[in-house]
Amino acid sequence: MLVFFCFILVGFYLYPRPVFGLPIAGSSAAINSSINDMEKANQNKITKIYRIKRTIQMVLEKHQSPLANESQTFVDVCLAYDLDCYLLPAISGLESSFGLFVYPNSYNPFGWGGGYITFSSWSQAIEVVGYNLRKNYLDKGAKNIYEIGQIYAESPTWANRVINLINLFYREENNNRLYFAENKVEL
């Protein structure tokens, strides 16, 4: 036992001790580069979210939708529940022509509950339907829009029509990206 203890003591003196708080050559450049990369990634994410929000708003405005002022709500809900940000606006496009044709004062652009369920606001409808798509469709095994459509609607063409509307949003986003790139607009 005494021999083991002596080995440990000798090991402490011979083994190089870690040095904390002393600068290591080039470390600040690596840290600054890493911070710059993180800042750039965050800026890219913020730019993408802004572009998605603006795309939703532009498409809804083109269709004279009462949902046009809810673009931030659509983005917040898609981020909160990890949904394609164009899914909910596309469903509203199919089910109610983007909120133009709803049961009076129902604020239900999604045809939720056959269109007869009422909400207190567009925001509440977006939140409730987004939550339920995540909890009762995706979390229970629906892997894509076709599988969502089998549960959501009776029509066998529902998923294809929603996908066409989602593609409408992506085309508009791409047009915006090209416009901003050509005109050197930075956010």
C-alpha positions in Angstrom: 0.0 0.0 0.0 2.9 2.4 0.9 4.4 1.7 -2.5 1.1 2.5 -4.3 0.9 5.8 -2.3 4.5 6.7 -3.3 3.7 6.1 -7.0 0.7 8.4 -6.7 2.8 11.1 -5.1 5.6 10.8 -7.7 2.9 10.8 -10.4 1.6 14.2 -9.2 5.0 15.7 -9.4 6.0 14.2 -12.7 2.6 14.5 -14.5 2.2 17.9 -16.2 -0.5 19.9 -14.5 -3.3 21.5 -16.5 -3.0 25.2 -16.8 -6.2 27.1 -16.7 -6.7 30.7 -17.7 -3.5 31.0 -19.6 -3.8 32.0 -23.2 -3.0 29.5 -25.9 -1.5 30.8 -29.1 -4.3 31.3 -31.7 -7.1 30.4 -29.4 -8.7 33.8 -29.5 -8.8 33.7 -33.3 -10.5 30.3 -33.2 -13.0 31.5 -30.6 -13.7 34.7 -32.6 -14.1 32.6 -35.8 -16.5 30.3 -33.9 -18.5 33.2 -32.6 -18.6 34.8 -36.0 -19.8 31.5 -37.5 -22.6 31.3 -34.9 -23.6 34.9 -35.5 -23.7 34.3 -39.2 -25.8 31.2 -38.7 -28.2 33.1 -36.4 -28.4 35.9 -39.0 -29.2 33.4 -41.7 -31.9 31.8 -39.6 -33.4 35.2 -38.8 -33.3 36.1 -42.5 -35.0 32.8 -43.5 -37.7 33.3 -40.9 -38.3 36.9 -42.0 -38.5 35.7 -45.6 -41.0 33.0 -44.7 -43.1 35.5 -42.8 -43.0 38.0 -45.6 -43.9 35.2 -48.1 -46.9 34.1 -46.1 -48.1 37.7 -45.8 -47.6 38.5 -49.5 -49.5 35.4 -50.7 -52.3 36.1 -48.3 -52.5 39.7 -49.4 -52.6 38.7 -53.0 -55.7 36.6 -52.2 -57.2 39.4 -50.1 -57.2 37.1 -47.1 -58.2 38.3 -43.7 -55.3 36.1 -42.4 -52.7 38.4 -44.0 -52.0 40.0 -40.6 -51.4 36.6 -39.0 -48.2 35.8 -40.8 -46.2 36.1 -37.6 -48.6 33.7 -35.8 -48.2 31.2 -38.6 -44.4 31.4 -38.3 -44.5 31.2 -34.5 -46.8 28.1 -34.5 -44.8 26.3 -37.2 -41.6 26.8 -35.2 -43.2 25.8 -31.9 -44.6 22.6 -33.3 -41.9 21.8 -35.9 -44.3 22.1 -38.9 -43.6 23.2 -42.5 -44.3 26.9 -42.2 -46.5 26.8 -45.3 -48.6 23.8 -44.2 -51.2 25.8 -42.2 -51.6 28.6 -44.6 -52.0 26.1 -47.4 -54.7 24.2 -45.6 -56.5 27.5 -45.0 -56.2 28.1 -48.7 -57.8 24.8 -49.6 -60.4 24.7 -46.9 -61.7 28.3 -47.0 -59.9 30.2 -49.8 -57.5 31.6 -47.2 -60.2 32.5 -44.7 -62.5 34.2 -47.1 -65.3 31.6 -46.9 -65.8 30.5 -43.3 -68.8 29.9 -41.1 -69.8 33.3 -39.9 -67.7 34.6 -36.9 -66.1 31.2 -36.6 -62.5 32.3 -37.3 -62.0 28.8 -38.6 -60.2 28.9 -42.0 -59.1 25.2 -41.7 -62.4 23.5 -41.9 -61.6 22.1 -38.5 -64.5 20.0 -37.2 -66.2 20.3 -40.5 -65.8 24.0 -40.4 -68.3 24.4 -37.5 -65.9 24.7 -34.6 -65.5 28.3 -33.7 -62.5 30.1 -32.3 -62.2 33.5 -30.7 -59.7 34.7 -33.2 -57.6 33.8 -36.2 -54.6 33.4 -33.9 -56.4 30.9 -31.7 -57.4 28.9 -34.7 -53.8 28.8 -36.0 -52.5 27.8 -32.6 -55.1 25.1 -31.9 -54.9 23.5 -35.4 -51.1 23.6 -35.4 -50.9 22.0 -32.0 -53.4 19.3 -33.0 -51.6 18.6 -36.3 -48.4 17.9 -34.2 -50.1 16.0 -31.3 -52.8 14.0 -33.1 -51.3 13.5 -36.5 -47.5 13.7 -36.7 -46.8 12.5 -33.1 -49.2 9.5 -33.8 -47.3 8.4 -36.9 -48.4 10.5 -39.9 -45.1 11.0 -41.8 -46.2 13.3 -44.6 -49.1 15.3 -46.0 -50.6 12.2 -47.7 -50.9 10.5 -44.3 -52.2 13.7 -42.7 -54.8 14.0 -45.5 -56.1 10.4 -44.9 -57.1 11.5 -41.4 -57.9 15.2 -42.0 -60.2 15.0 -45.0 -62.5 12.6 -46.8 -61.3 13.7 -50.3 -58.6 11.5 -51.8 -57.2 14.6 -53.6 -56.9 16.7 -50.4 -53.1 16.1 -50.0 -52.3 16.9 -53.6 -54.2 20.1 -53.5 -52.5 21.1 -50.2 -49.1 20.3 -51.7 -49.9 22.5 -54.7 -50.7 25.4 -52.4 -47.5 24.8 -50.4 -45.6 24.9 -53.6 -47.3 28.2 -54.4 -45.7 29.6 -51.2 -42.3 28.2 -52.0 -42.4 29.7 -55.5 -43.3 33.1 -54.0 -40.4 32.7 -51.5 -38.0 31.9 -54.3 -39.2 34.9 -56.3 -38.6 37.1 -53.2 -35.1 35.6 -52.7 -34.2 36.3 -56.3 -35.6 39.8 -56.1 -33.5 40.6 -52.9 -30.4 39.0 -54.4 -30.7 41.0 -57.6 -31.3 44.3 -55.8 -28.7 43.7 -53.1 -31.2 44.2 -50.4 -29.9 43.1 -47.0 -32.1 42.7 -43.9 
